[in-house]
Amino acid sequence: MFRVQREELVNELIKKGITDLAVIKAIGIVPREKFIEKTMHHIAYKDVALPIGYDQTISQPYTVAFMTQLLNIKKQGLKILEIGTGSGYQAAILYEMGCNVYSIERNLDLHHRTTKLFDKLGIRVHAKYGDGTIGWAEFAPYDGIIVTAGSPSIPLKLKEQLAVGGRMVIPVGDKVSQKLYLIKKISEDKFDVETIPEFTFVPLIGREGWKK
Ligand code: SAM
C-alpha cells in the first residue's frame, strides 16, 4: 500500500535538495500513513505537516529529511536522543536508519498512544514521558540530539548530554518562526554553531523551553 506515493515523495524530496542516501532510503520504507489518522491517509505522502491531535503535528517530510540529514548518520548503532516523540514518525526514520533511538514526549496521551504504535509496528525505540528540555541523563552521552519543537534557546542539559564529536539539530527562535541550529560539540566546552533560517515548529514547552 502507498508504495507509489512513497516513491513520489522521495523524488520530491530529492528535487528539493535532500542528498543523504540513508535518509532517502528510510523515507522510502517507513509507512507514514501508520502515524496519522485513517481519515488523512489519502494525504499521508503530501509534503506537509499534518495534525495528530492535542494541537500537535507530524512534521513535514522535508523537515524530517533535512533535520535527519544534518545529523550526518554514517554508521549503524549511533545513539540518538529525540525531543518530541509526537506521532513517532521521526523516531521510526532514525530506527530504520539503524540508530539506537531514545525519545521523550511531554504529552502523556501522545506518549501512550505512540509507544503502543511502536510495539504494534515492531519499532524498538526507548520512549519516555517527560520534559525533554532536561534531556535523558541516564543514557547520555548521545551521538546526536534532534529537537522537533521550537525552543526559545538551546537547553544547557542537551548541550551537556551531547557526546564530543556529536551533533544537535534544534529549532530556536520565537513562537512564530525559528532558525534551525546545527551544533557540533568540538570539546566539553567548545561548540561550533551554524544557523539555517525560516522553519516553523510547534513550541517546546518545559523547564528550559517555553512556559506555555
Ligand atoms: N517528532 C514528531 C513526529 O515525528 O511526529 C514531531 C512532533 S511535534 C512537531 C513536536 C512534539 O514535541 C509534540 O508532540 C510536543 O508535545 C512535543 N514537546 C513539546 N515540548 C516538549 C518537551 N519539553 N519535551 C518533550 N516533548 C515536547
Boltz pocket constraint, residues with backbone or C-beta under 6 A from the ligand:
constraints:
  - pocket:
      binder: B
      contacts: [[A, 56], [A, 57], [A, 58], [A, 59], [A, 83], [A, 84], [A, 85], [A, 86], [A, 87], [A, 88], [A, 89], [A, 90], [A, 91], [A, 104], [A, 105], [A, 106], [A, 107], [A, 110], [A, 130], [A, 131], [A, 132], [A, 133], [A, 148], [A, 149], [A, 201], [A, 202], [A, 203], [A, 204], [A, 205], [A, 206], [A, 207], [A, 209]]
      max_distance: 6.0
